Amino acid sequence: MNRRNKLSMLVIAITTLGATALFPTAAQADEEQPTTRELLEQCDDGTDLCVFHPSGLPEDSMGEAHQVGDSAFNCTDKTQRSSVGWSDTTGETNTVGVSMTAEYGFTELFKVTITASYQHSWESSHTEEQQTNVEVKPGKVGWITREAAMQEVKGTYEMHFEDKFYGHHIWYVPFTAKGPKPDTPSTKTQHTRKMTKKEKKQHCG
């Protein structure tokens, strides 16, 4: 059985619950505990079973608004339409702080699970390029901001070990990842304001 088929089977596996551990309880406070990354790096490379259980549908949101491209300064006495060229890349964040494109068992399992559960792939990074027009009145500066469409997936990795790992055969590891939403356009907004004296001197002479 190849690795992808194996992972696909794990996505739909139904397991019997036994002695389990999450992140440390009061009783475990004095015990040595693995980090999230130490646990997840064992996924499919030290476990009898590793499966990711999403908790509900992905949560949609918009990323932080930020300027893309250069500012357009109008030093003339007529309204100017400027075409601002820009390229902007949106990345992902997650509990572990590693890219889901990395060659770890838990990252591959996550992507397979997302595809099986929601019928679309996970994007670790998305780059958008565009020419956007902005109308700038005399004595003003214009610029473009962009907000990327994002999706957040929350869930839990269930991990079974033949031999105890940090004192337990079964671990449950909470995991959250947020990344660009596939095939969803971002929001672009035009802005203008009056130039400052310093900007007039610098850009208009």
Secondary structure, 3 states (H helix, E strand, C coil): CCHHHHHHHHHCCCCCCCCEECCCCHHHCCCCCCCHHHHHCCCCCCCCEEEEEECCCCEEEECCCEEEEEEEECCCCCCEEEEEEEEEEECCEECCCCCCCCCCHHHHHHHHHHHHHHCCCCCCCEEEEEEEEEEECCCEEEEEEEECEEEEEEEEEEEEEEEEECCEEEEEEEEEEEEECCCCCCEEEEEEEECCHHHHHHHHC
